[in-house]
Amino acid sequence: MILVSVGTQLPFDRLIKTVDAWAIRSGRDDILAQTGPGHYTPSAIKAFEFMEHERFLALQQEAELMVSHAGMGSIITALEMGKPIIVMARDHLRGEHRNGHQLSTVAHLCDRPGVYVARDEAELLSYLDRCDELVAKARLAPAAPSAFIEKLFDYIHNTPKPSRLQQFFRLFR
């Protein structure tokens, strides 16, 4: 089963239309999509606007592949579950988001094993055509390594705090 998610805040009809068109062309009937408040009604994929968290989490566990907007929650969940994920960013220049942060996100994730970044609809279709070949890499640990946590704790508790005057002058850098 392929699970598609656009998040809960904004529609991402371009992603849903592309996956729906692929489902029609490929004859796949095992695609579920969380569409959010979109305007496009898919014809080949089973769609729902929203779902309670526990049920959605169960679908994520069941999925063989996840397809998503470039939301960190979706990406991190796929990495934690050891699922391959195809990610396509919303484009703020097309009015799909308020700013370009999703484009920045995918720029930093494009070399991450198990994360397949589709820069446009054609690349998304190319990944979907090869979906049986996409693999996840080792699962992302649900917590940071203890050495990192210890260093962060040490930094927070042992770094001298700047004086009020130093804080004031930092405002003008």
N, C-alpha and C positions, 0 to 999 in steps of 0.2 A: 504494500500500500504506500502511496505517495501522499504526504501531508503538506499542504500549502498554507502559509500564514502571512497575512499582511499587517498583523498587529491590531490594536484595538482603537487607535486614535484617528487614523485617516484612511480613506480608501486608497487602493492601488490597483485600479481597474486594468492598467496596462499589463501588469503581471498576471492577473486572473485571466484576461482575454487571451494572452499568449499561451498559458498552460491549457486553457479550455480548447483552443484551436489545435494544440498538439494532441490532446486527448481524443478529439474527433478524428484527426488524421491517423493516429496510431491505434485507435480502437481500444484504448485503455479505459477500463471502467472501475478502476480501484484508486481513484484520486478523490481526496476530500480536501475542501478548502475553507478556511476561516477567512471570510471576505471583508469583515469590518463593515463600516457604513458606505459601501461602494454603490455604484449606480448600474453596473453591468451584472446581468443575470446569466450565469454560465448554463450551457445546455448539456455538456457532457460530464462535467465534474459535479460531485455532490457538494453543495455549498451550504454554509451556515454563517450567519453574521457574527455571532458570538457564542461562546460556550463556557460553562463553569470551568474553573481552573483544573479541578481534579479530573474531569472527563477529558479535557484537552491534553493534560499530562499523560493520560493513559493512551491517547491516540499517538502522541509523540513516541512513547515507548514502543508501540506497535508498528510504527512506520519503518519502512526500509530506507526511505529517502525523504528528506525535508527540503522544501523550496520556500524561500522567505524573502521578505524585504530585508534591508540591512539593519535590523533592530538587534541590539546586543543581547536582549533576552532570548530571542530565538537562536541566535548563533551560539551563545554559551550553552544553552540547553542541549543543542545538537552535539556540541563537543563533549559535554559531560556524559551524554548517553551513548557516545561513540557512533553517531549517525552521520552519514555524509549529508552535506547541505549545499544546495545551490542558492546563492544570494544575489539578488538584484536590487540595487539602490533606487530609492525614489529620487527623481530628478527635480530639484527645486525650480529649475528654469522652465519646467513643464507645468509648474503649479502643483506638484505632487507632495511637496513638503515646504516648510517655512524657510529652510536654509539648506546648504549643501553638506551637512554633517554626515549623511549616509554615504555620499560619494567619498568622503575622507575615510570613513570606516572601511569601505571595501578596498581602498587603496592600500591600507595597512594589513588587510587580511588576504590579499591575493596570493601570497605564497604559503599560507597556512595549510598544512596537510588536512584533507577532509573537507575544506571549504572551497567551493567552486564558484568563483565570481563571474557572473554574467554581466557584462557592461551594457548590453542591449538585448532586444528581443531575439535577434538572430543567434547570439551566443547562448541565450537561455534555451532556445530550441535545439541547438547543437548539443548542449549538455543533456537535455531530456532525451534526445535520440540515442545517447550513450549511457542512459541512466543505470543500466545493469552493470556497467563497468566502473561506476563511481564508488570509491571506497572511503571509509572513515579511517582515521589513524587512531592511535592510542587515545583512550578517553582522557579528557581533561579532568584533573583531580578537582573534587568539589571544594577543596580548601587550598590555600597557598602553602608551599613547603615550610616546615617549621623553622628552618634557617632564615628564610625571608621574614617571617613573622617576628622572630627574635631580633633581627637587625632593625626592623621598623619600630618595634617596641623600644629598643635602645635609643634610636634616633629621637623618637617622640619624647621620651622621658629624660634624656641626657643632653639634648641640644639646648644651649642657653637661649632664653627667649630674648628677642630684641627689646630695647628700651622704647618707651613711647616716642622719644625723639627720633630714633632710628626708623620706627614704623611710619612716622610722619614723613620723613624724607624719602622713603620708599615709594610714597604716592607720586612723587615727581620724577621718578626714573623713566 
